Amino acid sequence: MNYTTAPEDNDFRKAMHKSLKLQAISGIGYNTLAKIIIFILSTVSSVILARNLTAGDYGIIGFGMIFINFLMQFSDLGISSAVIQKHELNDDALYTGFTLKCILGVAAFSLAFFLSPLSRYFFDNPAISDVIKILSLNFILSSFAFIPTCLLTRNLDYKKMVIPQAVSSAMYHMLAILLAINGFKYWSIVIANICSVIVNIIALNTVRPTKIRFTIDQKVAVELLRFGGNLFLSGVVIFAIFNADNFIIGSVMGSAILGYYALAFNWGSIICTVVHDSVHSVLFPAFSKIQHDRDAIKKSYLRVLEYVSFVSVLVNSSLFIGSRDFLYYILGHGTDRWLPAIYAFQIMCVYGIIRSMTEPVGNVIMAAGKSSLLSRSTIIVGVIELSLLYPVLKYFNIEGVAVLVTVAYSFQYFIYYPFLKSDFNISLRQIFSSVMPSLLSVLFMVCAAVLYDYFISTTLITFILKMLMVGVVYVVSYGFITRWRMIKEIKEIMDMREVPKNQ
């Protein structure tokens, strides 16, 4: 069976692009619906867990995830992305990818199980070894989600992926909350994680039933591994960038300090996770379908950058403005439990904005088949961060690490821009025009917050009202600056979706 659409034909290019645009927008819409549900559950869960777990609990989970995330790179080797990017996909290629995924999953599980005792030499809590062993089961389990996930993603059929994502997320957050309240401490997150993965696999194979078959086509395997190899190298370096800070902080400063940093990083980058899962996971397969139409990708990239900037700047600027009260009233439940993380948290809010604006480029690069560029850029960033991480932590604590991570990540755009300029003719002026409305709106947002604080004393209720107020000011300011262009475009998209029904 062939899992691909027919090649582009000049006579049908415009019609195909229109259809693909509607597919992508529909996919983003359904994906966003799922992520909104997940975001609400995650936010409520994070608040309740922060009130019931200690910094040490967060440190144990954070350190355990370092090992798991590292081996996660070896459990995939970019095979999933290679299958999704492949222009023509038949049964041999699909099941070769599945077989490779299973082999790698078993290998990663074995490594995690037998190497987990080594963690006690780096961390101040022996429980971390058992946490790693349990979490490593996901390497084997996730293999059975490979086929339905790849096929649904290639077809941009995100409507069918809403239920599995929502149900598994609900399982995770509800179970984690229930276990944490009943005193399971860090185990509440571990057990909830495993159960949610199992539920996700069952749900995916229900909405997209597939047969399990093991086969290896040597030629196809080499092709998949060649494409995925560059992504794997990039993934390993990205792992180092995202986890070296946790590893060194946990090893040098202990679990409590790591807990403060992990909380700051998780909340500062929460919008990046939401945007990546709801938007970027759709853009990669969509861009891959039009990988030879540079002009279409250029226009789509600039528009996505504008929308992503609107959302990320709104969320993270709100968190930055209300950081102290958020840590005190919301996460700390009226205590100063999490206030030691405030400066790292504020820096990570800035990091989240920069990262959100940078990540859309990755979809363009991967769709163009230049995964080696991702490897080169992440290696350069990794060298900068890893070489400075320990001395920065020693002299400037976790706040210095937060600054280093932010600055190092920002360097990626300087590496990506020549590619955007040469391959897609995207200028700095065009990029600046896409993000400028969001940056200007923040100025009005800050002014409103300062005036509010001047006249009204802070309580839990007034803090919530303040967040609502600054959000409204941002949206209204953005609307006037752009002449409500976003609303007009949404209306046009809705009209496009209605056309087939009226014909």
C-alpha positions, 0 to 999 in steps of 0.5 A: 500500500502507498501512503502518499498523495499524487505528485504536484502538477502545475495545473492543480498547484493552486488548488492543491495548495488551497486544499493543503492550507485548509488541511494544515489550518484544520490540523492546527485547529484540532491540535490546538483544541487538544492542547488547550484541554491539555494546557488547562489540565497541566496548569491545574495539575502543576499548581496542585503538585507544586503545593503538595510536592517539595523542591526535592521531589521536583529535583528527583524527577528532573534528574531522572528525566535527564537520563530518560531524555538522553536515551530517548534520542537512541530509541528513535534515531530520527526514524519517526521524522524520516518516515513522516518526511518521506515523499512516498511511503509504502508498506515496506518502508513503514514496517521497516521504520516500525521494526527499527523503532522496536529494536531501538526501544528495547536497546534503550530500555536495557541501557537505562535498566542496567546503567541506572545504578550509576546515577547515585554517583552524581545525585544525592538521593538513591531513589533516582535509580528506581525512578529511571528503571520504571520510566525506561519502560516507555521506550518499549511501550512507545514503539506501539504508537509509532505506526498510527502516529506516523500515518495520522501525522503524514495525512494531517489527520489531527482530528483523530489525534485529539481524543488520544491526546486529551484522554492520556493527558487527563489520565496523567494529570488526574492520577498525578494529583490523586497520588500526590495528595495521598502522599506518593511524593515523586512516585505520583509523577512516575506512575502517572507518566507510565499509565498515560503512555499506555492509555495513549497507545490504546487510544491511537490504535483504536482511532487508527487501527494498524497491523503489527508486522516486523520486516527489514528492507536494508535499502530503506533502513539505510535511507531512513537512518541516513536522514534520521542520523542528522536529526539524531546528532542534533537531538543529542546536542539539543539534549545536552543544551536542555539537560546539562544545566539540570545535570550540573545543578543537581550534581553540584547544588543538590536536589532542592536547588535543582527543584527551583531551577526545574520549576522556573524552566518548566513554567518559563518554557510551558508556552514553547511546549504548547505551541510546538505540540499544537502548531509545529507538529503540523507544520513539518508534515505540511511543509514537507508536502510543498517542499519544492515551493519555496515561495509558499513556505516563505509566506507560511513561515512569516505568518506562523512567526507572527501568530506564534509571537502573538501567543508566546509574548502574551503568555510569557510577558504576563508571567514575567509581570506577575512573577512574584505574586504567581509564585507566592499566591498560585504555586506557593499557596500563600507561602514563600516556598518558591520565591527563591526561584523568582529571578531564574523564573523571570529570565526563563520567561524571556527565554520562552519568548525567544525559543518560541520565535526561533522554533518555526525555522526548524520546520522549514529546515527539516522540510527542505531536507537540510537536517545537517544544518540543524546539527551544525547549529545545535553543536555550536550552541552546545559548545557555547553552553557546555563550556561556560555552564560550570563557571557560570553556576559557580559564580552566578548561581541558577540565575546565571545559568538561566541567562547563559541558556537564554543567550546560547539558544539565541545564537541559533537564529544567527546561524539559521538566518543565512539559510532563510536569506539564501534559500527562501529570500527572507529578509530581516525586515520581513522577520522584524515586521512579523514580530513587531506588533507583539513587541509594541503591545508589550509596552502598553501591557507594562504601563497598564501593570505599573499603573495597576500596582500603583493604585491597587494593593496586591491580594490573590483576587487583585492579582487575578484581576491584574492578569486579566487586565494586562491580557486585555490591554495586550490583545486590544493594543495588538488589534489596533496596531495590526488593524485587526488583521488576525481577525480578518484572516480568521474570517477569510479562513472560515469563508474558505471552509464554507465554500465546498458546502455551498457549491 
